[in-house]
Amino acid sequence: QSANDIAWLYPIVIWLRSGGPSSVRLAMSSDLPQRACIAELAARQDLTSLAALGFSAMHDRFDEASAVCATATSASDASSRHVLSAEGKLSLVVGSLSGAALYCGGRLLDLPFPVPLHAAKALERHGCSSSSFSTGTLAPSWSQALSNSPAAVTIRTAAITSTQPPWLQVRGIVDPLAEEAPRVAAALEVIAHRLGAGVTLQLQPRLRLSRAPLHKFTRSALPASRMEDEGVFHGSQMLAAARFRDLDTEDILTMEIVAPSCWSITSVRSGGQDLDNLRKSDALKTKGFVDVEYQLQSIYVEGSAKQEGHAIAGIQLELLQGGVILGETIVMKNYGYFALEGQFGEVALRAKPGVSNDTFAFAEVMQSKVLLYHRGDDASLLLDHWLLPNVDAGFRLRPTHKANELFDKTLGRSRRSRSKRSRGVFNSSLDDACPTVHVFSVASGHLYEKLLRIMMASVRKTTKCPVRFWFFDQFMSPDFKASMPLFAEKLDVTFEFVAFKWPSWLRDDTGAHFGIRGDKQRLIWAHKILFLDVIFPLDLQRIIFIDADLVVRADLLELYTMDLDGAPYAFAPFCSGDRANPETTGFRFWDGGFWKSHLRHLPYHISALFVVDLVEFRRLSVGDQLRQIYHGMAGDPNSLSNLDQDLPNYAQHEVKIKSLPEEWLWCESWCSSGSKSHAKAIDLCQNPKTKESKISMARRVVEEWPALDLEVESLVEHLSSAATAAREEL
């Protein structure tokens, strides 16, 4: 699941994350010399297959998160044995190592020796101690005991029972109720049948469960493990497919793709189905069959930018191919991290021309195995693998320049200096009589996409200046993305889809998004607030976020040009005083308990609509501050319940919020009926007492809703009919 690199096979670590302590362990032994082992894999041309499985090579890196334990005899032994165990992980290592024994929880485990000091300290914190041993004195390990495991709980591939032993043997202990067990099973089947390996698995479920262990149906789209396996044909090429058969359930299902973290995946076809709300009743309308297609649209180059080991926060980077800019970003203060969308082939990474390139130059040595050559101001990278390693970009100061020039000249010492910045592609100037108003929103599922279209129509009707909308590609349906060009043209607006790679340093030790807790809504909330400094073009100065379920009644130019008094963003506070709804007083959690003591005199704001001064946001490193606070709090399941809202409110003592006039966000749940006539925007936030549906509330609360709904529905139907006619002509 987590992958950095597959191009360098020796040593190779197949790293499939497991969900709990000892849920998966593997051991591997090979009767071939090391060089022959590599040659065998190369001859079988299975590097691509392994890459598609999400395997990664780990080049002798052992960190606290891995705590990988392995043993092996010396390199001189041609029939070298390799054994490993991983607490809470599944790993497969090819290589020869001197060994050590690890005693943890009263059990003997195996690990590489010498153990890096930081890894040894991490193990000791878990009650583990290590001692070295010499070749030949190794105590019997769990992998040897596995050979005698009861047949009732043991699974063996056919290769194990044949007369001639396989060249590669994999033995493992798997918790069949672990969330990752289906992925492990699919991967091992491919290893067995495509690499000719013998696989022996012992099933070892946990004895005690505090909750139902499985909440997902999981299938893997991997290279066919046997010739008779079914696939999907695209022309004459057979593609791997994940098939969910006989899902006889009344539950509402959500489709989720687990792919290598450097892949940018987009859905391109869903047969009109709502992938966020898959229901049996809807599938029966298409004869019980739902066909979904995803596409790899780009591959991310991620890494760190540092000068003498220190992060260069604020340096702007570009990735080019054939002179065309594929992407640009600003380096985070958090570990000097950056991520850029790229395409396969040769690309050039460079500091963006201007202050960044004038101040810093690439160092002579750049630690990355994708580096082709370093010439002048560019580093040429060859992106020719499905799984890419991190690019560790080293920079040095140019003669006569100082590091603080980057900050002072790019963002300015104060907000007054921003007027000196040159006008970019997306902003002429906020002082123009009628600048383009930039709005971003996020929606997932057909219901919220319907609401989003109506929100767009309300903005167009009330805002006189040009409007440009920004959407997150990964959350939108194929139907929405396909219809948007004509819909935007008819509405007389422009739009753009953006994507962003979740940073590797914000993943937990299972490889999952840290703090998201498997909740797609939390993932959407996180994208809405955590990455504002790096998602949008660097010359975009200001943007307004508007929730999909909001209807705008006033000209957004007022918000867009509002003086934020030095704050990086402005939110509307919940209605208070005589504007508050007395019927929901008991549900106003921010008026008591933790929030009252934490905020003291500061108001609690709602995140359905807010304005971001991107220049000030970047100048004050607000993105870095929010991510750091999030990283410190999100591990607690009781914190940040409403992530996108709680985070900026919690951070108010460090990051100022300008409070918008309350009329800029009216919500029936929290605001009095008497204040509605002054509302400039109406939010369909859920009433904690009635739980009324969005559509029902909209028809009842928003007077202009029926007309907007009819207009948008007619437009969508017209566009759908036109698209169908065009396909029939072809």
ZAPA-580411 format. One line per 3 residues: their letters; for each residue x, y, z of C-alpha. Coordinates in Angstrom, 3 decimals, always signed. Each point is the difference from the previous one (the first is absolute). Example, Ala and Ser with C-alpha at 12.3 -4.5 7.8 and 13.67 -1.06 7.14 Angstrom:
<rs>
AS = +12.300 -4.500 +7.800; +1.370 +3.440 -0.660
</rs>
This chain:
<rs>
QSA = +0.000 +0.000 +0.000; +2.772 +2.415 +0.881; +2.629 +0.317 -2.684
NDI = +3.146 +1.975 -0.641; +1.959 -1.983 -2.527; -0.064 -3.264 -1.986
AWL = +2.721 +0.607 -2.582; +2.791 -1.345 +2.212; -0.807 -3.559 +0.873
YPI = +2.812 -0.758 +2.420; -0.869 +0.027 +2.833; -3.749 +0.041 -0.626
VIW = -2.544 +0.439 +2.736; -3.596 -0.850 -0.709; -1.716 +2.214 +2.448
LRS = -3.703 -0.653 +0.471; -1.363 +1.788 +3.031; -1.857 -1.986 +2.634
GGP = -2.701 +1.236 +2.303; +1.127 -1.185 +3.426; +2.787 -1.625 +2.018
SSV = +1.215 -3.265 -1.531; -2.862 -0.056 -2.515; +2.431 -0.966 -2.770
RLA = +3.472 -1.507 -0.037; +1.964 -1.419 -2.897; +3.169 -1.983 -0.457
MSS = +1.747 -0.697 -3.281; +2.711 -2.425 -1.002; +1.653 -0.425 -3.377
DLP = +2.156 -2.838 -1.289; +1.552 +2.260 -2.637; +3.063 +2.242 +0.387
QRA = -0.818 +3.668 +0.320; +1.062 +0.965 -3.525; -1.975 -2.860 -1.489
CIA = -3.019 +1.097 +2.017; +0.159 +3.452 -1.560; +0.605 -1.416 -3.465
ELA = -2.978 -2.324 +0.365; -2.340 +2.845 +0.858; +1.368 +2.130 -2.826
ARQ = -0.370 -2.853 -2.498; -3.625 -0.444 +1.017; -0.524 +3.748 -0.599
DLT = -2.088 +0.222 +3.124; +1.252 +3.361 +1.229; -3.112 +1.680 -1.382
SLA = -2.180 -2.612 +1.655; +1.691 +0.550 +3.326; -0.343 +3.757 -0.441
ALG = -3.706 -0.314 -0.663; -0.338 -1.875 +3.276; +1.311 +3.009 +1.874
FSA = +3.267 -1.614 +1.080; +3.021 +2.102 +0.871; +3.711 -0.375 +0.413
MHD = +1.400 +1.343 +3.235; +3.793 +0.360 -0.500; +1.072 -0.790 +3.567
RFD = -2.229 +2.644 +1.562; -1.430 -1.008 +3.342; -1.891 +2.634 +1.942
EAS = -2.157 +0.084 +3.087; -3.142 -0.636 -1.989; +1.346 -3.183 -1.550
AVC = +1.613 -1.885 +2.888; +0.648 -2.753 -2.549; +1.700 -3.112 +1.420
ATA = +2.048 -2.306 -2.270; +2.757 -2.635 +0.080; +2.147 -1.651 -2.626
TSA = +3.235 -1.923 -0.333; +3.135 +1.446 -1.557; +0.260 +1.010 -3.654
SDA = +2.447 -2.833 -0.704; -2.754 -2.596 +0.411; -1.376 -0.603 -3.510
SSR = -3.187 -1.523 +1.366; -0.517 +2.918 +2.334; -3.042 +0.001 +2.244
HVL = -1.935 +3.161 +0.642; -2.448 +0.308 +2.844; -1.826 +3.021 +1.217
SAE = -2.766 +1.014 +2.298; -1.718 +3.336 +0.375; -2.053 +1.154 +2.943
GKL = -3.116 +1.519 -1.516; +1.380 -0.229 -3.521; +0.457 -2.392 -2.880
SLV = +3.420 +0.092 -1.622; +2.032 -2.161 -2.379; +3.742 +0.527 -0.246
VGS = +2.486 -1.402 -2.520; +3.535 +0.419 +1.275; +2.689 -1.290 +2.298
LSG = +0.435 +1.493 +3.428; +1.854 -0.854 +3.139; -2.601 -0.631 +2.651
AAL = -1.121 +0.823 +3.491; -2.781 -1.297 +2.200; -2.829 +2.179 +1.233
YCG = -1.958 -0.926 +3.099; -3.313 +1.808 +0.060; -2.990 -0.833 +2.164
GRL = +1.542 -3.312 +1.034; +0.446 -1.155 -3.599; +3.097 -0.437 -2.101
LDL = -0.107 +2.096 -3.143; +2.693 +0.573 -2.612; +1.523 +3.249 -1.224
PFP = +2.849 +1.466 -2.061; +3.261 +0.680 +1.789; +1.446 +2.440 +0.746
VPL = -3.215 +1.788 +0.836; +0.044 +3.777 -0.555; +0.077 +1.784 +3.340
HAA = -3.305 +1.846 -0.475; -1.755 -3.251 -0.973; +1.469 -1.824 +3.014
KAL = -1.273 +2.725 +2.335; -3.415 -0.203 -1.599; -0.072 -3.763 +0.577
ERH = +1.099 +0.383 +3.602; -2.916 +2.336 +0.653; -2.239 -2.908 -0.924
GCS = +1.664 -2.295 +2.520; +2.366 -1.632 -2.463; +3.695 -0.705 +0.455
SSS = +2.500 -1.272 -2.527; +3.168 -2.089 +0.193; +2.354 -1.007 -2.760
FST = +0.642 -3.589 -0.981; +2.423 -1.834 -2.242; -0.891 -2.036 -3.079
GTL = -1.096 -3.498 +0.938; -1.253 +0.833 +3.488; -3.370 +1.368 -1.039
APS = -2.793 -1.217 +2.231; -2.981 -1.618 -1.759; -2.179 +2.763 -1.444
WSQ = -3.720 +0.217 -0.604; +0.543 -0.714 -3.709; +1.450 -3.411 +0.832
ALS = -2.866 -0.743 +2.352; -2.392 +0.917 -2.803; +1.024 -3.130 -1.897
NSP = -1.746 -2.054 +2.682; -3.184 +2.080 +0.186; -3.355 -1.858 +0.060
AAV = -1.449 -0.703 -3.437; -3.390 +1.394 +1.030; +1.412 +3.529 +0.239
TIR = +2.631 -0.253 -2.735; -0.284 +0.942 -3.679; +2.588 -1.256 -2.489
TAA = +0.277 +0.704 -3.719; +0.226 -2.892 -2.441; +3.682 +0.720 -0.540
ITS = +0.747 -1.039 +3.577; -1.437 -3.484 -0.551; +1.828 -0.677 -3.284
TQP = +2.969 -2.386 -0.157; +2.514 +2.720 -0.849; +0.204 +2.762 +2.622
PWL = -0.547 +3.564 -1.296; +2.960 +2.343 -0.349; -1.719 +2.500 +2.280
QVR = -1.928 -0.855 +3.142; -2.140 +2.417 +1.976; -1.358 -0.920 +3.416
GIV = -2.318 +2.216 +1.931; -2.362 +0.483 +2.905; -3.093 +2.030 -0.874
DPL = -2.946 +1.247 +1.997; -2.832 -0.720 -2.466; -2.187 +2.660 +1.636
AEE = +2.568 +2.781 -0.406; -1.126 +2.752 -2.384; +3.078 -0.577 -2.164
APR = -0.392 -3.804 -0.203; -1.806 +0.051 -3.398; +2.812 +2.091 -1.483
VAA = +2.590 -2.359 +1.464; -1.802 -3.003 -1.469; -0.239 +1.542 -3.471
ALE = +3.654 +1.031 +0.004; +1.218 -3.413 +1.140; -2.075 -1.712 -2.692
VIA = +1.783 +2.029 -2.649; +3.378 -0.760 +1.603; -0.841 -3.702 +0.001
HRL = -1.181 -0.294 -3.578; +2.023 +2.646 -1.854; +3.280 -0.502 +1.851
GAG = -0.421 -3.725 +0.569; +0.260 +0.375 +3.766; -1.243 -2.407 +2.602
VTL = -2.214 +1.668 +2.595; -0.935 -1.419 +3.394; -2.362 +2.015 +2.185
QLQ = -1.175 -0.665 +3.509; -3.260 +1.692 +0.984; +0.280 +1.570 +3.425
PRL = -2.995 +2.226 +0.857; -0.042 +2.145 +3.092; -1.575 -1.663 +2.996
RLS = -1.843 +3.082 +1.234; -1.792 +2.613 -2.061; -1.365 +3.269 +1.376
RAP = -2.011 +0.726 -3.168; -0.986 -1.609 -3.278; +3.333 -0.378 -1.831
LHK = -1.064 +0.387 -3.636; -1.870 +2.971 -1.453; +1.062 -0.208 -3.636
FTR = -0.286 -2.236 -3.015; +3.500 -0.087 -1.515; +1.105 -1.214 -3.425
SAL = +3.322 +0.531 -1.757; +0.605 +1.017 -3.606; +3.304 -1.795 -0.509
PAS = +1.706 -1.697 -2.961; -1.799 -3.295 -0.602; +1.633 -2.622 +2.216
RME = -1.021 -2.824 -2.370; -0.619 -0.058 -3.719; -3.596 -1.096 +0.515
DEG = -0.760 +2.975 +2.244; -2.525 +2.423 -1.420; +0.972 +3.500 -1.039
VFH = -1.466 +2.955 -1.855; +0.929 +0.576 -3.627; +0.811 +3.498 -1.245
GSQ = +0.402 -0.537 -3.718; +2.406 -2.934 -0.251; +1.546 +0.646 +3.418
MLA = -1.271 -1.793 +3.086; -0.087 +2.232 +3.076; -0.110 -1.036 +3.635
AAR = -3.355 +0.488 +1.665; -1.454 -0.253 +3.485; -3.316 -1.877 -0.017
FRD = -2.549 +0.108 +2.803; -2.359 -2.901 -0.582; -3.301 -0.733 +1.729
LDT = +0.012 +2.963 +2.401; -3.446 -0.683 +1.392; -0.143 +2.809 +2.550
EDI = -2.455 +2.749 +0.833; +2.796 +2.246 +1.288; +0.926 +3.162 -1.873
LTM = +3.542 -0.486 -1.283; +2.792 +2.412 -0.913; +2.687 -0.813 -2.553
EIV = +3.587 +0.663 +1.109; +3.218 -0.543 -1.921; +3.185 -0.947 +1.879
APS = +2.929 +0.710 -2.308; +3.686 +0.883 +0.392; +0.194 +3.428 +1.595
CWS = +1.841 +1.542 -2.960; -2.858 -0.772 -2.389; -2.604 +2.620 -0.904
ITS = -3.118 -2.092 -0.692; -3.193 +1.360 -1.526; -3.314 -1.678 -0.763
VRS = -0.911 +0.187 -3.694; -3.118 -2.188 -0.240; -2.639 -1.164 +2.466
GGQ = -3.033 -0.829 -2.145; -1.932 +2.816 +1.636; +0.330 -1.589 +3.448
DLD = +0.734 +2.050 +3.128; +3.283 -1.496 +1.229; -0.478 +1.618 +3.400
NLR = -3.446 -1.530 +0.459; -0.150 -3.365 -1.771; -3.331 -1.657 +0.752
KSD = -1.367 -3.366 -1.002; -3.185 +1.609 -1.322; +2.002 +2.227 -2.374
ALK = +2.161 -2.878 -1.211; -3.097 -2.046 -0.847; -0.980 +2.717 -2.487
TKG = +3.088 -0.990 -2.014; -0.645 -3.758 +0.333; +1.960 -0.136 +3.251
FVD = +3.254 +0.952 -1.711; +2.079 +3.102 +0.739; +3.032 +0.636 -2.208
VEY = +2.528 +2.547 +1.304; +3.243 +1.083 -1.644; +2.869 +1.916 +1.580
QLQ = +2.956 +1.533 -1.757; +3.526 +0.865 +1.048; +0.128 +3.616 -1.180
SIY = +3.374 +1.033 +1.416; +2.727 -1.017 +2.386; +1.234 +2.100 +2.888
VEG = +3.590 +0.960 +0.623; +0.363 +0.598 +3.716; +2.956 +0.744 +2.162
SAK = +1.686 +2.621 +2.121; +1.916 +3.184 -0.771; +2.756 +0.822 +2.453
QEG = +3.094 +2.101 +0.432; +2.670 -1.617 +2.150; -2.614 -2.286 +1.525
HAI = -2.522 +2.748 +0.796; -3.340 +0.411 -1.769; -0.195 +2.936 -2.415
AGI = -3.554 +1.095 +0.719; -1.504 +2.191 -2.693; +2.241 -0.896 -2.916
QLE = -2.091 -0.392 -3.140; +0.625 -3.020 -2.239; -1.065 -0.906 -3.518
LLQ = -0.170 -3.299 -1.885; +0.306 +0.235 -3.780; -0.130 -2.373 -2.954
GGV = +1.046 +1.174 -3.438; -0.086 +3.596 +1.192; -3.621 -0.328 +1.191
ILG = -0.651 +0.609 +3.699; -1.741 -3.077 +1.426; -0.335 +1.387 +3.494
ETI = +1.249 +2.508 +2.528; -0.035 +0.106 +3.772; +1.386 +1.670 +3.065
VMK = +2.115 -2.020 +2.418; -1.552 -0.609 +3.404; +1.786 +0.831 +3.211
NYG = -1.126 -3.458 +1.175; +3.119 -2.074 -0.805; +0.651 +2.063 -3.142
YFA = -2.645 -2.123 -1.714; -1.192 +0.544 -3.557; -2.102 -1.941 -2.504
LEG = -0.352 +0.674 -3.722; -2.232 -1.653 -2.586; +2.042 -1.420 -2.848
QFG = -0.178 -2.305 -3.013; +2.094 -3.006 -0.960; +3.210 +0.707 -1.860
EVA = +2.775 +2.504 +0.554; -0.954 +3.075 +1.998; +1.922 +2.960 +1.363
LRA = -0.233 +1.178 +3.601; +1.130 +3.527 +0.748; -0.463 +2.942 +2.300
KPG = -2.556 +2.314 -1.563; +1.614 +2.829 -2.008; +0.031 +3.187 +1.985
VSN = +0.852 +0.395 +3.658; +0.154 -3.752 +0.739; +2.446 -0.706 -2.829
DTF = +1.959 +3.200 +0.606; +0.542 -0.909 +3.667; +0.552 -3.773 -0.104
AFA = +1.692 -2.425 -2.381; -0.005 -3.787 +0.017; +2.874 -1.465 +1.968
EVM = +2.580 -2.092 -1.774; -1.362 -3.242 +1.407; -3.684 -0.844 -0.030
QSK = -0.887 -3.195 +1.849; -2.541 -1.654 -2.272; +0.086 -3.152 -2.095
VLL = -2.192 +1.607 -2.670; +2.607 +2.690 -0.748; +1.354 -0.171 -3.550
YHR = +2.300 +2.974 +0.150; +0.364 +3.344 +1.686; +0.773 +2.839 -2.357
GDD = -0.177 +3.666 +0.817; -3.217 +0.970 +1.712; -1.894 -3.206 -0.840
ASL = +0.031 -3.548 +1.261; -1.139 -2.465 -2.652; -2.086 -2.860 +1.403
LLD = -1.033 -3.172 -1.799; -3.477 -1.082 +1.066; -0.113 -3.514 -1.415
HWL = -1.357 -2.074 +2.885; -3.446 -0.491 +1.501; +1.399 +0.670 +3.451
LPN = +2.301 +2.948 +0.523; +2.485 +0.649 +2.803; +0.087 +3.319 +1.813
VDA = +2.033 +2.730 -1.623; +2.301 +1.547 +2.593; +0.910 +3.306 -1.617
GFR = +3.026 +1.727 +1.477; +0.404 +3.736 -0.604; +2.749 +2.507 +0.672
LRP = -0.084 +3.777 +0.258; +1.298 +1.868 -3.002; +2.932 +2.335 +0.652
THK = -0.884 +3.375 +1.594; -3.535 -1.202 +0.841; -1.602 -0.654 +3.378
ANE = -2.688 -2.517 +0.909; -2.427 +2.645 +1.292; -0.133 +1.584 -3.465
LFD = -2.240 -2.851 -1.110; -2.635 +0.900 +2.549; +0.345 +3.776 -0.160
KTL = -0.122 +0.300 -3.782; -2.582 -2.716 -0.668; -2.556 +0.632 +2.734
GRS = +1.156 +3.199 +1.610; +0.712 +1.036 +3.571; -3.527 +1.356 +0.436
RRS = -3.327 -0.152 -1.756; +0.547 +3.479 -1.469; +2.846 -1.326 -2.121
RSK = -2.296 -2.391 -1.865; -1.147 +2.835 -2.288; +3.479 -0.074 -1.528
RSR = -0.487 -3.574 -1.228; -0.374 -0.349 -3.738; -3.396 -0.828 -1.406
GVF = -0.402 -3.669 -0.840; -2.050 -2.097 -2.372; -2.920 -0.364 +2.394
NSS = -0.039 +3.420 +1.640; +0.359 +3.332 -1.716; -0.498 +1.915 +3.238
LDD = -2.481 +0.098 +2.853; -0.185 +3.731 -0.668; -1.464 -0.509 -3.484
ACP = -3.562 +1.218 -0.359; -1.213 -3.497 -0.883; +2.592 -2.720 +0.752
TVH = -0.641 -3.694 -0.551; -1.485 -1.440 +3.193; +1.494 -3.385 +0.851
VFS = -2.167 -2.519 +1.856; +0.907 -3.520 +1.072; -2.266 -2.715 +1.241
VAS = +0.010 -3.729 +0.603; -2.749 -2.565 -0.414; -0.232 -3.769 -0.053
GHL = -3.016 -2.005 -1.083; -2.816 +0.847 -2.402; -2.114 +1.822 +2.591
YEK = +2.737 +2.477 +0.881; +0.929 +0.421 -3.660; -3.609 +1.029 -0.656
LLR = +0.224 +2.492 +2.868; +3.353 +1.218 -1.328; -1.472 +0.819 -3.419
IMM = -2.787 +1.980 +1.648; +2.534 +1.871 +2.135; +1.925 +0.874 -3.186
ASV = -3.192 +1.284 -1.629; -0.767 +2.167 +3.036; +3.513 +1.486 -0.096
RKT = -0.299 +0.784 -3.699; -3.363 +1.743 +0.487; +1.240 +2.242 +2.812
TKC = +3.633 +0.710 -0.932; +0.541 +2.433 -2.854; +3.726 -0.532 -0.529
PVR = +1.528 -3.075 -1.709; +0.035 -3.137 +2.204; +2.407 -2.935 -0.069
FWF = -0.772 -3.185 +1.937; +2.563 -2.470 +1.358; -0.816 -3.627 +0.856
FDQ = +1.906 -2.996 +1.389; +0.216 -2.575 -2.786; +0.309 -3.059 +2.257
FMS = -3.367 +0.570 +1.697; -2.162 +0.734 -3.065; -1.941 -2.599 -1.998
PDF = +0.800 -0.808 -3.651; -3.413 +1.367 -1.043; +0.620 +3.330 +1.742
KAS = +3.445 +0.396 -1.547; -1.249 -0.907 -3.474; -2.916 +2.451 +0.145
MPL = +1.883 +2.939 +1.496; +1.481 +1.513 -3.227; -3.434 +0.528 -1.600
FAE = -1.698 +0.806 +3.306; +2.566 +2.707 +0.785; -0.304 +1.394 -3.525
KLD = -3.791 +0.289 +0.300; +0.354 +1.548 +3.458; +2.668 +2.444 -1.287
VTF = +2.647 -0.982 +2.550; +3.403 -1.645 -0.251; +1.297 -2.891 +2.079
EFV = +3.028 -2.140 +0.781; +0.534 -3.351 +1.698; +2.920 -0.335 +2.395
AFK = +1.504 -2.997 +1.776; +2.367 -0.340 +2.911; +2.025 -2.857 +1.414
WPS = -0.466 -0.650 +3.693; +3.510 +0.522 +1.495; +1.872 -3.170 +0.931
WLR = +1.001 +1.516 +3.347; -3.715 +0.361 +0.855; -0.614 -3.756 -0.204
DDT = -0.179 -2.279 +3.018; +2.017 -3.189 +0.461; -2.588 -2.039 -1.930
GAH = +0.398 +2.256 -3.036; -3.453 +1.544 +0.448; -0.772 +3.719 -0.006
FGI = +0.864 +1.184 +3.497; -2.998 +1.132 +2.016; -2.566 -0.885 -2.691
RGD = -1.161 -3.202 +1.739; -1.191 -1.576 -3.220; -2.690 +2.680 -0.424
KQR = -0.244 +1.483 -3.498; -1.810 +3.064 +1.310; +2.942 +0.760 +2.294
LIW = +2.344 -0.386 -2.973; -2.046 +2.595 -1.898; +0.047 +2.322 +3.012
AHK = +3.780 -0.380 +0.264; +0.546 +0.979 -3.638; -2.261 +2.999 +0.553
ILF = +2.225 +1.616 +2.673; +3.455 -1.641 +0.264; +1.599 +0.687 -3.387
LDV = -1.212 +3.410 -1.143; +3.558 +1.278 -0.421; +1.091 -2.734 -2.421
IFP = -3.127 -0.983 -1.951; -0.579 +3.172 -1.997; +2.245 +1.822 -2.515
LDL = +2.580 +2.166 +1.694; -1.227 +3.156 -1.733; -3.568 -0.434 +1.268
QRI = -0.370 +2.634 +2.714; -3.428 -0.644 +1.524; -2.716 -2.646 -0.060
IFI = -3.413 -0.580 +1.606; -1.105 -3.407 +1.242; -3.735 -0.717 -0.274
DAD = -1.638 -3.246 +1.118; -1.978 -1.859 -2.657; -3.202 +0.243 +2.068
LVV = -0.007 +3.784 +0.174; -2.037 +2.516 -2.035; +1.577 +3.422 -0.588
RAD = -2.262 +3.056 +0.016; +2.525 +2.873 -0.263; +2.856 +1.050 -2.245
LLE = +3.175 -1.873 +0.966; +2.117 +2.960 -1.066; -0.690 +1.498 +3.432
LYT = +1.688 -2.987 +1.657; +2.731 -0.281 -2.588; +1.239 +3.552 +0.473
MDL = -0.676 +0.275 +3.739; +2.859 +1.245 +2.206; +0.851 -2.914 +2.300
DGA = +1.963 +2.230 +2.405; +3.173 -2.060 -0.293; -1.691 -3.352 +0.626
PYA = +0.778 -2.832 -2.455; -3.652 -1.017 -0.180; -3.498 +1.089 +1.032
FAP = -2.879 -2.198 +1.192; -3.560 +0.804 +1.029; -0.734 -0.658 +3.691
FCS = -3.083 -1.945 +1.047; -2.998 +2.234 +0.597; +0.037 +1.393 +3.524
GDR = -2.085 +2.208 +2.295; -3.448 +0.858 -1.336; +0.992 -1.491 -3.388
ANP = +0.366 -3.506 +1.505; -2.694 -2.658 -0.316; -1.351 -0.609 +3.547
ETT = -1.269 -3.491 -0.939; +3.533 -1.393 -0.391; +1.648 +1.718 +2.971
GFR = +0.757 -3.345 +1.650; +1.947 -1.158 -3.052; +2.403 +2.963 -0.108
FWD = +3.025 -1.977 +1.179; +2.364 +2.957 -0.392; -1.824 +1.948 +2.715
GGF = +1.227 -2.318 +2.755; +2.528 -2.606 +1.032; +3.351 -0.211 -1.774
WKS = -0.749 +2.517 -2.732; -1.157 +2.719 +2.370; +3.123 -0.320 +2.140
HLR = +2.319 -0.272 -3.002; -1.419 +2.858 -2.072; -0.609 +2.319 +2.965
HLP = -1.161 +3.232 -1.657; +0.371 -1.232 -3.603; -3.011 -1.141 -2.058
YHI = -0.416 -3.470 -1.519; -0.285 +0.200 -3.808; -1.742 -2.164 -2.591
SAL = +2.001 -1.319 -2.965; -2.748 -0.103 -2.631; +1.289 +3.264 -1.508
FVV = +3.352 +1.718 +0.483; +2.390 +2.299 -1.816; +3.734 -0.745 -0.268
DLV = +2.663 +2.605 -0.678; +2.501 -2.428 -1.541; +2.824 +2.543 +0.025
EFR = -0.345 +0.595 +3.732; -0.725 -3.697 +0.596; +3.361 -0.922 -1.541
RLS = +1.869 +2.957 +1.507; -1.007 -1.043 +3.517; +0.606 -3.717 -0.712
VGD = -3.562 -0.709 +1.114; -0.128 -3.284 -1.907; +3.069 -1.261 +1.876
QLR = -1.498 +1.039 +3.331; -3.352 -1.657 -0.671; +1.641 -3.226 -1.159
QIY = +2.211 -0.092 +3.071; -2.958 +0.541 +2.340; -1.980 -2.631 -1.905
HGM = +2.889 -2.464 +0.250; +0.102 +0.485 +3.753; -3.742 -0.351 +0.566
AGD = -1.450 -2.311 -2.648; +1.315 -3.154 +1.644; -2.512 +0.514 +2.815
PNS = -3.370 -1.426 -1.162; -1.784 +2.476 +2.284; +1.507 +3.086 -1.618
LSN = -0.840 +1.915 -3.182; -3.453 -1.566 -0.419; -0.840 +2.629 -2.645
LDQ = +3.498 +0.139 -1.431; -0.320 +2.866 -2.472; -1.781 +2.153 +2.573
DLP = +1.618 -0.996 +3.283; +3.577 +0.389 -1.252; -0.021 +3.718 -0.965
NYA = -2.141 +0.831 +3.044; +2.384 -1.839 +2.322; +2.991 +1.780 -1.584
QHE = -1.470 +3.507 +0.428; +2.483 +0.941 +2.729; +2.857 -0.591 -2.471
VKI = -1.723 +0.698 -3.337; -2.379 +2.943 -0.036; -3.488 -0.377 -1.486
KSL = -1.820 +3.071 -1.283; -3.678 -0.336 +0.851; -2.266 +0.698 -2.952
PEE = -3.309 +1.774 +0.558; -2.498 -2.601 +1.220; -2.357 +0.653 -2.915
WLW = +2.523 -1.651 -2.298; -1.121 -3.376 +1.296; -3.530 -0.703 +1.152
CES = -0.987 -3.495 +1.086; -3.469 -0.898 +1.249; +1.443 -2.404 +2.578
WCS = +1.964 +2.696 +1.826; -1.478 +3.343 -1.082; -3.312 +1.650 +0.870
SGS = -2.726 +0.209 -2.619; -0.064 +3.776 +0.396; +3.586 +0.374 -1.249
KSH = -0.617 -1.939 -3.213; -1.093 +3.045 -2.006; +3.517 +1.442 +0.294
AKA = +1.754 -3.238 -1.027; +2.534 +0.297 -2.818; +0.550 -3.772 -0.085
IDL = -2.170 -2.857 +1.304; +1.631 -3.222 +1.149; -1.985 -3.253 +0.114
CQN = +1.759 -1.208 +3.151; -1.683 -2.943 +1.671; -2.414 +0.691 +2.824
PKT = +1.119 -2.100 +3.020; -3.638 -0.362 +1.093; -1.815 -0.905 -3.221
KES = +2.742 -1.593 -2.190; -1.931 +1.285 -3.027; +1.390 -0.888 -3.440
KIS = +1.853 +2.645 -2.023; -2.452 +0.094 -2.897; -3.049 +0.218 +2.256
MAR = +1.602 +2.802 +2.026; +1.031 +1.886 -3.158; -3.534 -0.028 -1.417
RVV = -1.409 +1.224 +3.286; +2.617 +2.562 +1.058; +1.432 +1.522 -3.207
EEW = -2.682 +1.846 -1.965; +2.000 +0.091 -3.233; +0.907 -3.699 +0.203
PAL = -2.816 -1.402 -2.222; +0.898 +2.354 -2.854; +3.740 -0.718 +0.334
DLE = -0.634 -3.736 +0.201; -2.192 +0.027 -3.115; +2.518 +2.085 -1.943
VES = +2.933 -2.253 +0.882; -1.948 -3.233 -0.521; -1.146 +1.144 -3.456
LVE = +3.536 +0.951 -0.932; +1.427 -3.346 +1.163; -2.684 -1.946 -1.902
HLS = +0.685 +2.044 -3.145; +3.732 -0.664 +0.246; -0.611 -3.708 +0.627
SAA = -2.250 -0.280 -3.064; +2.577 +1.830 -2.122; +2.779 -2.322 +1.193
TAA = -2.119 -3.096 -0.758; -0.770 +1.272 -3.492; +3.689 +0.669 -0.648
REE = +0.924 -3.548 +1.056; -2.678 -1.496 -2.256; +1.349 +1.960 -2.973
L = +3.446 -1.442 +0.622
</rs>
